[in-house]
């Protein structure tokens, strides 16, 4: 990976208050950076400078390295020896593999969901879809918020399946899918995705596992088809501190 241009050093005004800094843990730092990546505030290829992160969170570089190592295990960042840590830039092959694995895993999620879901699980997912539809109609809703909501549906569905391992895997793959969508300029229609979520839930309520699996598989295949996998975009370097504090 080519060396990225160094972002400008943070000013004192951009650093959080001391009280907030002391509360930062390895887990909270990793989650904060992961959220910034998923919300597209840190695009693929961004150099995650340890010194800047230490200033943001008011912790040692040792603690920052531990948080970055956690993120590297989830494939959200890449640690390059003698160069540093960078937000991952998935290859075309990796993008196709991620969606291929999602189709396999989420087919099983659907089967397990139908087998064990109760009224409260269906109600929770119906409420999520209603929130999707409400926010999709709002002119002030950003594309980032839309994509996060749509991705969260898959995580909530996996959680409702009762299989914690499946849920963790789906959460990781949804986050990686967000990176892929950012890098390969997804033209996914958010309203169409939300409609497909509603259709999937109706099929699940009909207790037709095979039809529900087909619906999920077609849904994920359509999202993949809306990626420009032949023409990856160039990620721009951001001011790390401003991105994390946005």
N, C-alpha and C positions, 0 to 999 in steps of 0.2 A: 504494500500500500504506500503511495507517495506521501511524503511528509506534508502535513497541512500547514497553512499559513497561521502563524500564532495570532490568537485573538487578543484584543487590547486588554491591558491589565485593569482589573476592577477598581473603581473609585470607592472611597470609604462609604459614600452614600448608598452604594449598591449592595453593601453587606448587611445581612439581617442583624437585628438587635442581639445583644449578648445573651439575654435570657433564652431566646429561641435557639441560639447556637448550642448552648449547653445541653439541650434536650435531644440533639441529634444522635441517633444510634446508627450502627451499620445497616440495620434493617430499614430504618426510616430513610436513610440516604439512598440506599439502593432502590427503594420504592419511589422516592421522589424523582430520581433520574429516569427510572423506567416509565413513570407517568409522563415526564417531559418528552421522552422518545415516542411513546404511543400517541401523544397529543401533537406530534409533529413540530414541537418546539426545538428539538435537536434532530436534524435530518441525518440520513445516512452519510457516513464519512466524517462527521464532526469530531474534532479532537477533544477528548475529555481531559483537560489539563488538570493534573492532581493539585497543583498549587492554587489554581482558581477555585476548584471544588473545596479545598481546605478553607479558603477564605469565606466561601459561601456558607459553609456549615460550622465553621469555627472549631474544626477538629484536626487531628494530626494526619499526615499523609499516609501513615500506617492504616488508620481507620478508613480512609478513602480507598486505599488499595483493596482492603477487604470487601468493601461495598462493590467495587468494580469487578472483583473476582466473582462475586455472586451473580452479577449481571452477565458476565462472560459465560457462566454455566448455563444461563437461560438463552444464550445465543443473541442477546440484544446488543452486546458490544464485543469487539475483538481486541485482544491485548497483543500488540506487536512488540516482540523483544527489541529493546534499544530504541524504540520509537514512541511508544505510549499506548493509550487506550483510545479506541475510536468507535463511534456508533457503527454497527455492522452495516455492510453494503451487500445484501444477498445477491448471489449470482442468479442468472436465469434458471439454471438447473436447480438451484436451491429453492427458488420460487415455485417451480413446478412440483418439486418434492414436498414442500410444505403443504400445498393444496392437495396433493395426492394422499398424504398422510392424514390430513384433516377429513377427507372424504371417508377414509377407513375408520378413523376413530369416532367421528361424529355419527356415523351409521350405527355404531355400537352404543353411543350415547342415547340416540333416539330409541333403540330397542330397550335399553335399561330404564329409560325414562317412562316409557309406556308401561313397562312391567311393574313399576313401583310408585309412580306418581299419584298423589291424592289431590283432592279439591284445592287445598292450600297451594300446592305447587302450580296447578293450572291458573289459579287466581294471580299468583305472583307474576307469572309469565304474561298473562293478559294485561296486567297493570304496566309491565315493562313495555309491551307493544303500544299501549295507549300513550305512554310517555313519548315513545318514538314518534308516533303520529302527530302529537301535539307540538313537539319541538321541530319536526320537519316542516311544519306549516309556518313556523315563526321566521320572519325575515332576518332576525338578528342572530339566528343560530348559525354558527360557523360550520364549515365542512369537517373540521376536526371533532367537534362535539357530536355531529351526526355519525361519523364513522365509529367513534368510541361507543356510542349507544348501541349501534348495530352489532358491533363486536361483542359487547357485554351480553347481548341476548344469548349468544352461543355459550358463554361462560355460565350464565344463570341456568340454562338448560342442562349443562353438564353437572352443575352442582346439585340440581334437583334429581339427577339420575341416582344419587346416593353413592356414587363411586368417586372417592376423593382423588384417587390416582388419575382417573380419566379427567376430572375437573382441572387438576394441575397441568396436565399435558395440553388440554384445550386452551387454558389460559395462556400458556407459553406460545402456542402456535397462533393464537389470535393476535398476540403482541407482535410476533414476527410477521404476520400477515399485514399488520399496519405499516411496518417498515417497508415491506414489499410494495404495498399500494402507494406509498410515498415516493419510492424510487422509480417505479415503473408507471407512474401517472395513471392511476385507476380512473376509469370513466364510469364507475359503478353508479347506478341510479339508486339513491338512498330510499326513495319512496317505493321503488320496486322491491328492494330488499325487505323493507318493513312489511309490505303486502305478503311477501313470501313467508315471513315469520308467522304472520297470522294464518296463512294457509296451512303451514306445517302444524301449528297448534291444533287447528280444527281436525286435521287428519289424525293426530295423536289421540284426540278426544274420541274419535271413532274407533279406536283400538285396532287400527290397521297398520301393523308394524312395517310390512313390506312397502306399502304406499308411502308411509312417512319417511322411510329410508330413501326411497326414490326422490321424494321431494327435497330432502336435505342434500342429497348428492347433486341433483340438478341445480340447486341454489348455489352451492359452492363452485360448481363448474361454471356457472354464469359469471360469478364474481371473478374467477380466474380468467375467463375469456375477455373480460373488460380491462385487463392489464396490457400495457404496451411492452410486452416482453422482448420485442426486437429493437427497442430504442430506449435504453435506460437514461434517466435524466441525470443532470449533474447536481450534486448536493452542494449548497452554498454554506460557507463557514459562518457560524454565528458567534456573537459575543456570548460565551458560556454563562457568565453570571446573569446577564439580562435574560437569557433564555430560561434559566432555572427559576428566576424570580418573577417571570411574567405572570 
